[in-house]
Amino acid sequence: MRVAKRVLVTGSARGIGAEVARGLAADGWSVALHYRAEKDAALALRDELGERCAGVYQADLEDPAAARALWAAFVADGPADALVNNAGIYSPHGFLDQTPEGLDALARRMFEINFFSPMRLAHEAGEAFRAQQHGKVLNVASRVGFRGEPGAALYAASKAALINLTRSLAVEWSKLGIQVFGMAPGWVNTAMAREGMTEREETILRDIPLGRMATPHDCANVAKFLLSDDSNYLSGITIDINGATYFH
């Protein structure tokens, strides 16, 4: 008899993904961790989660074949109940500062990791969830998927695509017992965010009515709710986590 539901959280060696993994484990989930290069951090989190860790998997999601191979490895070790598409990259860029070749290369990398890999993982998860008539997919998007922001055109475009994939799949899969959600953080105090705010922190905080950046724990609380039974009448929604900086 199964005791815990199993979830795969991509990009869970650090930041939002690691905190989501901790939160779900605390709620009784069996959590599979994924990392690209941060092996030591992933193994440390495995040890921290103990029996709540459902495995540790390495995959470079820039490789078009990696997402489906990652899912296959996950389900080879046990059943699947949920997927959290958290892995992503943010690379500040001036649009006109790029050469044509550089722009194409950056767009390909940004979309491969932020959209195409989550899309492929959702497809694999959807096949499994359709067969069992239940399952949840949570896509981690971004505030900029809803609004323009200088220096982030390609990132914003990739996250907007992910938000609209979330909406469409929620409708398409509504009769299959599959729920699809998104969450859209604004500024979150993580290592990835700090790379883009070195000289902007004062301005960033001034523009946040709640007066602080989100923490990974704030994001994990939303993820815990969406993957819980308390969200069973919701699907297609993307929840904002931005301290009242933007509404849509």
N, C-alpha and C positions, 0 to 999 in steps of 0.2 A: 504493500500500500504506500502510495506517495505521501510524503510528509510536507514537502515544501515545493512551491512553484519555482520554476527555473527561468532566469532571465539572462540575456546577454547584454552587457553594457559596453559599447565600443568607446575607445579612448578613455579607459577607466584607470589609467596609471596615475593620473594627477588631476587637479582642478575640479571642475564640475563633475566629470565622470567618476572620479574617485569618491567624491562625497555622495553622489547618487548611489554608487555601489554600497557604501557604508549604510546609508539610510535604508535601502531596500533590504539589506542583510538584517538590520535591526528590526525590520518589520516582518522577518521570517522568510524572506525569499532566499533561494539558493542562487548565488550571483556568479556568473561567468565573467571574467575580466579579459579585456583585450588591450594590447599595447602595440605600438609600432617600433619604438626604439628604447623606451624607458623600462628595460627588463627589471632592473633592480627595484624600481619603485613598484612595479606590478607584483613582484614576488613578495615585497614587504607588505603590500596590501593583502595579498593572499594569506600571509601568516597572521595578519591582524584579524581577518574575517574568520579564520579557522574553518570549522566544519560548514560554515555558511558559504564558503567559496566553492563554486561548481567547476573550477578549472581556470587556467590561464592560457591565453592564445595569442600568438604573435601574428600580425598581418600588416603589410604596408598597403593601405587602402588607395594609394595612388596607382597601384597595379590593377588593371581592370578585372583580372581573374581573382583577386584576393578576397573580395567580399563573399562570393559564393563559396569559396574554399573555407573561409572562416565559419560561415554558417554550417557547412557540412561537418566540420570538426566539432562544433558545438553540439549539434543534434546526434552525432555519433556517440557522444558520451551520456545522452539522456534526453528526455522529452523537453519540449520548449513551450513556454507559456507567454513570454513577452520579449520584446526587443527594444532596446534604447539606442537609437542612432545619435550618439553624442560626438563621436570623433569629427574633427573639423580643423581647418587652418584659417588663419587670418593674416594677410600680408598687406600692410598699408602700401598704397600705390597711387601716384598721380597718373591719371589716365593718359594725358598727353605727354607725360614724361617717358612713356614706354615707346620703344621701337615697335614697328608692326610685328616683328618676329617675337619680341619680348612680350607684347600684349597677348599674342596667341598662346604662347607657352604658359603664361601666368593664368590665363582663362582656362586652359585645359586642366592645369593642376588644381585650380580652385574648384572647378566643377566636378572633377573626378573624385575628389575627397569629400566635398561638401554636398554634392547632389547625387552623382551617379552611383557611388558606393552605397549610400543610404537607400537609394532606389533599388539597387540589386538585392540588398539585404532585406528590404521590405517585401520584395517579390518572393524570395525564398521563404521568409517567415509567413507570408500570406498563404503560400501553398500548404505549409504545415498546419497553420491555424484553420484553414478551410476544411482540411481533412478531419480535424477534431472539433470543429464548430465553436472554437473560442480562441482568444488571443488578443494581445494588445501591442501596438507599436507606438512608441513615443519618439518623435523627431525633435532634436534640439536645434532650433533655428536661431533667430537674432532679431532684436529690435530693428536693425537696418533692413531686414527683409520687408518691412512695412514703410520705410521712409528713406529718403536720400541722405547720403552722408559723404562729405568730401574725403577723398583718399581711400574710398572703400567700394567703388562702383562694382567691381567683379564679385567681391564678397557679398555685397547686398543682393546682387542678381542671383547668386547661387542660393542664398537663404530664402529669397522670394520664391524661387522655384521649389524649394523644399516645403515651404508653407502651402503652396498651391497643390503640390502632390499630396500632402496631408489631407487637405480638404476633399480632393477628388476621390482618394482611396476610401475615406470615411463614408462617402455616399455609396461608392461602388461596392464596398464590402459590408454594408449595413445589414444585409440579410444573411451573412455568412458567420455571424457571431464574432466578428473582428472589429475592434475599436482602434481608431488611429487618432493620435493627439500630437500637438506640438507645444513647445514652450519657447518663448522669445525673450531671452535675457537682454538687458541693456548692458551697462558697464558692470562687470563682475570682478571682484578682487582676486584674480588668478595670475599666474605667471604669464600666460598668453596675453591677457589684457594689459599688464604692466609694460609689455614691449611696445604698446601703442600709446602710452599715456605719460611717458617720462617727463615731458615738459608741459603737460596739459592738465595735471591733476586738479589744480585750483579751479580752472574753468569747468572741468567735468563736474566737480562737486557743486559748483555754483548753479549748474543747470539741473540738478536733481532735487526736486522739492522735498523729498524725505531726508536729504542732507548727507547721504552716504551711498557708496556703491553697494550692490548686492554682494552677498557672500555665496560661495558654493553651497553652503547649508540652506540658504534661502531657495536656491534652485532645487536642491534635493527634496525639500519639503513639498514642492509642487509635483515633482516626479512621483513621490510616494503617494500623493493623493490620486494622481491620474492612473497609476497602476493598481490602485486599491479598488475594492468593491464599491466604495463610495462614489466612484465616477461612472458607474455602470449605465447611466442614462445619457452620458456625454459621448460625443465623437465628432471629430473634425475641428474641434476648438483648438486654438493656439493661445496659451495663457501668457500674458505679458508679465515680465519681472523687471520693472524699470524704474521703480520709485516715483511713479507719476510723471515721468519725463515725456511720455508720448501716448496719445490715444488714437484709436482708429475705429 
